[in-house]
Amino acid sequence: MDDVTHLLGAIERGEPDAADRLWPLVYGELRALAAAQMARERPGQTLDATALVHEAYLRLAVDKDQSFSNRRHFFAAAATAMRRILVEAARAKGREKRGGGRRREHPDLDTLPADASADDLLALHEALEKFAAVDPVKAKLVELRFFAGLTLPEAAECLEVPPSTADRGWRYARAWLYSAMSDDPADDSPEEKTADG
């Protein structure tokens, strides 16, 4: 068991200084994750990587209902927190909601992270929220790949599924999200042909 996993257990048990000991151990990785997130943002953001790390950590520390089984679970939760913070920031900018009379191009989830605008980020977030209602495991897979930057094998390990299942899930999720983010309205309750597909 690594130090982070040990300290996460100590926090859950209510040990008084465990959270203070955890911060220095996770800060570097959280900062790298936040820097990767901010690199995807357009210039002129009010948030920087440091602010994003602090806000995400604060949200994780304040949420007493959440516990973390291990390092990967913690960093996946951090990626989710960062995603929510970035979406809130994009909404706060008062940008026009996607669509707005313009034709939206079919986005490419494999290249979107490199140049995601606030509109693209909001469109992905909205589509991912709908997809999570249909298939929460595959939605978490997308979140781990897109927002946490995990490779497919790392995401499969985090979700405790075989790599082949993760690969099929990633292909299915991308197709569903492409449809949801395109001009054609997505079917909010797609049926899949295989149980693990």
C-alpha positions in Angstrom: 0.0 0.0 0.0 1.5 3.4 -1.0 1.6 6.4 1.3 -1.3 8.2 -0.4 -3.6 5.2 0.0 -2.5 4.8 3.6 -3.2 8.5 4.3 -6.6 8.3 2.5 -7.5 5.5 4.9 -6.3 7.6 7.9 -8.4 10.5 6.8 -11.4 8.3 6.5 -10.7 7.0 10.1 -10.6 10.6 11.3 -6.9 10.9 12.1 -6.4 14.6 12.8 -3.3 15.5 10.8 -3.8 13.0 7.9 -5.1 15.6 5.5 -2.2 17.9 6.2 0.3 15.0 5.5 -1.6 14.1 2.3 -1.4 17.5 0.7 2.4 17.5 0.0 2.3 14.0 -1.4 -0.5 14.7 -3.9 0.2 18.4 -4.8 2.7 17.6 -7.5 0.5 15.2 -9.3 -2.6 17.4 -8.9 -0.6 20.3 -10.2 0.5 18.3 -13.3 -3.2 17.2 -13.9 -4.3 20.9 -13.5 -1.6 22.1 -15.8 -2.7 19.6 -18.4 -6.3 20.8 -18.0 -5.3 24.5 -18.3 -3.2 23.8 -21.4 -6.5 22.9 -23.1 -8.1 26.2 -22.2 -8.1 29.3 -24.3 -5.8 32.1 -23.3 -7.2 34.7 -20.9 -8.7 32.4 -18.3 -9.3 33.7 -14.8 -8.2 30.4 -13.4 -4.6 29.2 -13.4 -3.3 25.7 -12.6 -2.5 26.6 -9.0 -6.0 28.0 -8.4 -7.5 24.9 -10.0 -5.5 22.6 -7.8 -6.4 24.5 -4.6 -10.1 24.6 -5.5 -10.3 20.9 -6.5 -8.4 19.9 -3.3 -10.7 22.1 -1.2 -13.8 20.5 -2.7 -12.4 17.0 -2.1 -11.5 17.8 1.5 -14.8 19.5 2.3 -16.9 16.5 1.0 -17.1 14.4 4.1 -19.5 11.9 2.4 -16.8 10.9 -0.1 -14.1 8.4 0.7 -11.3 7.1 -1.5 -10.2 3.5 -1.7 -6.8 4.2 -3.3 -4.6 6.6 -5.1 -6.3 6.1 -8.5 -9.7 6.7 -7.0 -8.5 9.9 -5.4 -7.0 11.3 -8.6 -10.1 10.2 -10.6 -12.2 12.2 -8.1 -9.8 15.1 -8.5 -10.3 15.0 -12.3 -14.0 15.1 -11.8 -13.7 18.1 -9.4 -11.5 19.9 -11.9 -14.0 19.2 -14.7 -16.8 20.7 -12.7 -14.7 23.8 -11.8 -13.8 24.4 -15.5 -17.4 24.0 -16.5 -18.6 26.4 -13.9 -15.9 28.9 -15.0 -17.1 28.5 -18.7 -20.7 29.1 -17.7 -19.7 32.1 -15.6 -18.2 33.7 -18.6 -21.7 34.0 -19.9 -20.8 32.4 -23.2 -23.7 31.6 -25.6 -24.9 28.1 -25.2 -23.8 25.7 -27.9 -25.9 25.9 -31.1 -27.0 29.5 -31.0 -28.0 29.4 -34.7 -24.5 28.3 -35.8 -23.8 25.0 -37.2 -21.7 22.9 -34.9 -19.0 20.8 -36.5 -18.8 17.1 -35.5 -16.3 17.2 -32.7 -13.4 14.8 -32.5 -12.9 13.7 -28.9 -9.4 12.5 -29.7 -8.3 16.1 -30.6 -10.8 18.2 -28.7 -8.5 18.4 -25.6 -5.8 20.3 -27.5 -8.1 23.2 -28.4 -11.3 23.0 -26.4 -13.2 26.2 -26.3 -15.6 27.0 -23.5 -18.4 26.1 -25.8 -16.9 22.8 -26.7 -16.2 22.0 -23.0 -19.8 22.9 -22.1 -21.1 20.8 -25.0 -19.0 17.8 -23.9 -20.1 18.3 -20.3 -23.8 18.4 -21.2 -23.4 15.3 -23.4 -21.5 13.5 -20.8 -24.1 14.3 -18.2 -26.8 12.7 -20.4 -24.5 9.7 -21.1 -23.9 9.2 -17.4 -27.6 8.7 -16.9 -27.6 6.0 -19.6 -24.3 4.3 -18.8 -22.4 5.6 -15.7 -19.4 3.3 -16.1 -18.7 4.3 -19.7 -19.2 7.9 -18.8 -16.6 7.5 -16.0 -14.3 5.9 -18.6 -14.6 9.1 -20.8 -14.0 11.3 -17.8 -10.9 9.4 -16.8 -9.5 9.4 -20.3 -10.5 13.0 -21.3 -10.2 14.9 -18.0 -7.7 12.9 -16.0 -5.6 12.0 -19.0 -5.3 8.3 -18.2 -4.5 5.9 -20.9 -7.0 3.2 -21.8 -5.2 0.5 -19.8 -4.9 2.9 -16.7 -8.6 3.8 -17.0 -9.5 0.1 -17.3 -7.5 -0.7 -14.1 -9.1 2.2 -12.3 -12.6 0.9 -13.2 -11.5 -2.7 -12.6 -12.6 -3.9 -16.0 -10.6 -5.8 -18.6 -8.8 -3.7 -21.2 -10.8 -5.2 -24.0 -14.0 -4.1 -22.3 -12.6 -0.6 -21.8 -11.7 -0.5 -25.5 -15.2 -1.4 -26.6 -16.7 1.0 -24.0 -14.4 3.8 -25.2 -15.5 3.2 -28.9 -19.2 3.1 -27.9 -18.9 6.2 -25.7 -17.2 8.2 -28.4 -19.8 7.3 -31.0 -22.6 8.2 -28.5 -21.0 11.5 -27.6 -20.3 12.4 -31.2 -24.0 12.0 -31.9 -25.0 14.0 -28.8 -22.7 16.9 -29.6 -23.6 17.0 -33.3 -26.5 18.9 -34.9 -28.6 15.7 -34.9 -30.4 15.3 -31.6 -29.0 12.3 -29.6 -31.1 9.5 -28.5 -31.0 9.8 -24.7 -31.7 6.2 -24.1 -29.6 4.2 -26.6 -29.7 0.4 -26.4 -26.4 -1.4 -26.7 -26.2 -4.8 -28.3 -23.7 -6.3 -25.8 -23.8 -6.1 -22.0 -20.2 -5.1 -21.7 -19.7 -3.4 -25.0 
